Amino acid sequence: MTAQPTAPQTAELMDGTAVARRIVERTAARAAALTERTGATPCLATVLVGEDPASVTYVKMKRNRCEKAGIRSRHVPLPATTTTGELVAKLTELSADPEVHGILLQHPCGAHIDERAAFEAIAPEKDVDGVTMRSFAAMGFALPGFASCTPGGIMRLLDAYDVDPSGKRAVVVGRSAILGKPVGMMLLARDATVTYCHSRTRELSSLVREADILVAAVGRPEFIRGADIKPGAVVVDAGYNAGNVGDVEFAAAAERASLITPVPGGVGPMTIAVLLEQTLDAAERQLGVGVTAA
């Protein structure tokens, strides 16, 4: 008997905007309760070196979201000529300021800056963006601490759509210290079998075809071909490239995946929501108030 052709499968969109909105609403309620109880307003300091247009836009967006969540935003602009030593000194100063509960260093900072030295100047208890080595170790060992915000957002999004990584083959395409590496560690901690890949991986297509959960974070537009997506896979596109294009060939991938994140509106809103939530967590701890379960 000849098999009958089937219509292309249309994946369900993982609506990061809606999930993030719920997180921010809960965070705003907690922030209001914290302020009423202690008289202090949670504060996130955003540090920006130079005036890169994309970075300026990102910082402005994060500051606007802070206001909606009842979190005060202290913007710290620094000239493009700022040295590593000057940046480290400013971050050390903010780390010692009791009125600042979280610190976000917008990156990239410029080729002349030693970003690792700058990140390590952030006090671990204020590292709400999860960029220090201590935070990375906490993620690796599944210990309490602050997650890198994009990986943390991805895991929250998977949970919101009842995607249980346990026993599944997860393929992460990307190896940055604040996205690819930590999201793989988080998936491994949830009992997924994780394969790390990157732009130089040989026979990448064959590895992608094995993925029950695919996280694309390589930073190249439509680098992952839709035809390589395993039927029924969950596709998380953490890429954002010019023209609102992700790292996955979206239209073709959506015909094969069961769940897929749009770009924009998928991972991006979750990143900011986790940043705000972790800022509130940090404020509660620093002010001696028990962290309320979300």
N, C-alpha and C positions, 0 to 999 in steps of 0.2 A: 504494500500500500504506500502510495506517495504521500509524504507528509504535507499537510496543508500549510501555506505560508501564514505567518502570524504578524500582526501589526507591531510596529516598533514600540518598545516599552518606553513610557515617559516617567522619569524618576520624580519622586516627591521632592519638592524643594525644602531644604532645611532653613527655616526662616530665622536667621540670626537676629534680625531686627526685633521681631516679636519676643523671642526668648530674652534678649538683652533688656528689652523694656521692662519685663517682669523683674529681672535682677535689680535694675536701677530703681524701680518703685520700692522694692523691699529695702534696698540700701538707703533710700531717702527717708523711709519710715524709721529705720534704725538710727540714722543720723539725727533726726529730729528728737528722738527719745534720748540720745546721748547728750545733745545740747541742753535739753530740758533738765536732765539729771545732774550734769556737771557744770553747765554754764559755758563750756568750751565748744567751739565749732571745729569739726575735723578739717584739717588743712593739708592740701597737696601742693608742694612746690614744684613747678615745672621749669627746668633749666634749658635754655636754648642758646647754643653758640652760633653766631652768625644769623643770616637772614635767608637761608635756603627756602624758596617758595613752598615746596612740599612740606617741609618741617614746620614752617610758620602756620600753614593750614592745619596740620595735624594738632599742633599745640592749641590753636584757637578752638578747634573742635572739642578737644579734651577739656578745656577750660569751660566751655559752654555746657558740657555734660555734667561737670562738677556742680555748677550752679543749680541744675535741675535736681541733683541728688542731695542738695543741702550741704555740699562740701565746699569750703573756701579754697580758691585757687590763688596761689601766690606765684606770679610769673617773674622769672629771673632771667632777663635777656642779657647776653654777654656778646661783646664784639667778636667778629670773625678772627681777629688777631689774638684772641685769648690763648695763652699757653697752657700746656698740660698742668703745670704747677699752679697757675692761677685758677684753673677749673677745679683742681683737687682742693685747693684752699676754700673755694666757695662751697663745694659739696660738703666739706668737713664742717664748715660754719653752719650750714643748714642742718646737718646731722645733729649738731649740738643745740639747736634751737628748740626749746620745748613746745613752741607754738606750731611747729611743723611736724606733722605726723607721717607724711609720706613724701618721697622724693622721686621725681621722674626726670631723668636726663634724656632729652630727645636726641636720638642718634640717626644717622651718622653725624659726628661732631666736626669733621674735617680731617683731611689726611695728616695734618701736622699734630693731631691730638692722639695721645696714647689712651684709647677708650677703656682698655682694661684697667689701667691705673685710675682712671676717673670713676669707673663703676665701683671699684673696691674702696673708694673714699666714702661711699654711701653706707651709713650705718645699717647693719642687717635688719634691725627692727623697723627701719623706714624704707627698706628696699621693696616697695609695693609693686615694682615692675619686674621683680624677679631676675635681676641681671648680675648679681654678685656671685662669686664662687660658692659662698655659703648657701645661697638659695639654690644654686645648681646641685650642690651635694644633697640638700634636703629633698629635692625632686628625685634624685637618683636613688636615694635610700627610702623614699616614701615616708619621710619624716615631716613633722609640722614645719611650716615655713611658707614663704610666699612663692607662688608659681610664676614663671614667666607668663605674661598675661595672654598672649595668643595661644600657647598650648593649653593653658588653663581654660580659656574660652572654648577651645575645640572639645575638650573633655566634657565641659558643661553642656555643649550642644549635642554631643553624642548621647549623654544621659537624658536630655530633654526629649529625644526621639527614640528612647528605649533601645539604644544600640549597646549591647553588652559585648565588650571586646574579648571576654574570656573564651579561650580556645580558638579564636579567629586568627587568620594570617593578616597582619597589618604591614603595609609597605609605606615607608616614609621616604619621600623624595626631597631631600634637602638635609643639610647638616649644620646649620647655624647653631651657635651656642644658646640662642634665646628662642628658637623655634623648632628646628628639625630634631636636634639631639634631645631636648627635654620632652617633646611630645612622644618620642619613641620610648623614653624611660617611663612616662606616665602610662602608656599603653601596655608596656611590659609589666608594670606593677598591677595592672588589671588583668593579668594572665593572657594577654595576646602574645602571639609569636611574631616578633618584630624583625623586619629586614630594613636596614638603612641603605638608601641609594642616593645618588647625586648626579650632577650633570655629566660626569665622566664614567659613570657605571656602564660596563659593557653589557650588551643584551638586556638593556633596561626594559624593553617591551615585554620580554618573557617574564620578568619579575613582576611587572605591573599586572599582568594577566592573572597572577596567582593571588592578588590582594582581595580579601574580603572587605578590608577597610584600607582605603588609600588616602594618604595625606600628602598633598602636593604643596611644597614650600621651597621651590628651587629658584623662583624669581625670574622665570623666562616665560613669555607669553605663549600659551597653548603648547607648552613643551610636552605634555602628556597627551597622546592621541586618544580620541574617544574610542576608536576601534580596539584599543588595548584593554579597555575596562572589562573586568570580569562581569558577566551577567548577574545582576542582583547585588553588586558591590555597593558599599557606602563610600561616596567620594567627597572628601573635604578639601576644597581648594583654598589654600591660605595665601595664594599669590595675588598680587595686585599690580597690574602693569598699565601703561598708557592706554587710554581708550576704554577703561573699565573692563579690561581683559584679564582673566586669571591665568593660572599655569596649566589648566586643563582645557582641552578642546570641548567646550561646554555642550554645544548642541548634539554632537555625536555621542558624548559620554552620557548625556541624559537619556538617550535611547536604550542604554544598557544597564545603567545603575538603578538601584532601588531608591536610594536617597542621594541627593547632591546639594552642595551649597552654591547659591548664586554669588556672582561677583558683579557689583557690590551687594551688600545686604546679607552676607553669610557670616564669615569669620570676623570681619572688621568690627561690627557693633559688639560682638562678644568680647573682643579684646578690651575695648573701653569699659564695658560693664564690669569685667573682672578687675580692672585697674581701680575703679571706684569702690567696688566691694572690698578689695584688699586694703585700700586707704582707710576705709571705715573700720576694718578689722584692726589695723595698726593703731588707729586712734583709740579704740576701745581698750586695747592692751596697755597702751602708754598711759591712759587715764585711769587704769585700774578697774575697768568695767569688763565683766565676762563677755566673751564673744557670743553673740546670739546666733543660733543655727539659722542658716538661710532657708 
